[in-house]
Amino acid sequence: MGNRKSRSRTARQPTVGADIVQALKNAVAYAKGDKVGAVEHIVRVPERMDVRAVRAKLGMSQHRFAARFGVSISTVRNWEQGRRRPEGPARVLLTIIDREPEAVERALAG
């Protein structure tokens, strides 16, 4: 029993709880305007989307595309015929559908 090595309390590794507490403190500081040390990710969303090209790339009809990705058929038609343009979140969704359709399908499955 005399051969046991004990860990020094001063050389402890941070615990998961301590990491979470620190992350929450950082989040509160960031929310209050303290941007020091913060990492911001800038997302670039295309201004225009060619919905017909995205759909054609996947080889889907308008009906199948609409049903697969949770968009109304009339919305898909309006986008493709130029009567409306996809805005904000719709452009984000369409960009992901264009680049990673399987990811969207996995996320929406259930």
N, C-alpha and C positions, 0 to 999 in steps of 0.2 A: 503494500500500500504506500510505502514511502517513495516509490518511483513515479507516481502520477505527476504529470505536468499540469499545472493550472494556468488558465489563460489570465492574462492581466486585464483588468477592467478598463484600463486606459487605451488598450490596443484593440478594442472591439470594432467589429465591422458594423456599419449602419444596418439597422433592421429594416424590414419592409415597412413597418409602421412608421419609422422615422423618415423614410423616403416619402411616404404618403403625406405625412404632416408637412414636410418641407415643400412638397409639390403644391399643397393647398395654400401654404403661406405665399409661395410664388404667384399662384393664381390670384389671390386677394391683392397682392401688391400690383400685379399687372392690371387688374380691374380698376385700381385706384390711380392708374396712370404711370406707374413705375415700369418702364420698358427695359431697364438695365438687365442685360443677360437674357432677355427674351428672344426666342427664335420665332420669327413670323414666316409662314409659308404663303407665298403669293400664288393664287390659282389663276391661270389664264384660261378664260372660256372664250371660244370663238364667237365673234359678233354675228356671224351668219352660219346657218347649218343647211346643208343640202339634204333634206330629209329623204327625198326620193333616192339619192345616191346611197345613203346609209341603209335604207330598206333593201335596195337592189343588191347591195354588197352581201346581205344576208340571205338573198333569194326568197324573200317573203312577200306575200300579197299585202295590201294595205290592211285587210281584215286580220290576217295572222299577226302582222307586226303590232297592230293596235292591241290585240288580245294578249299577246306575249309580254308586252311591256307596260300594260295598264294605262293605255292612252285611248281616248275615244276615237272611233273611226272618223268621225266628222273633224276632229282636230287634226288627224293625220292628213286628211284630204285638204283641209284649209291650208296647212303648212305647205303641202306639195303644190297646190294650185296658186300659191302666193297671196291668198286672201288674208292670211295671218302669218306672223313670224314667231317662232319659238322664243320665249323670253326667259331670262335668268335661269331658274331651276330646270326648265325644260331643255335649255341648251346644254346644261351640265349633264342631264340624263342622256340626251342624244349623243353627246361626246363620249360618254362611257359606253353606251350601246355600240357606237362606231368602233371603239378601240378594244373593249373587253365585254362583248355581249354575254359571255358565260358568267361573268361576275354579277351582272344585273339579274340574270336568270336565277342564279344561286340565291341572291339576296331576296328576290321576290317569291321564291318557291316556298310552299308551305301550305 
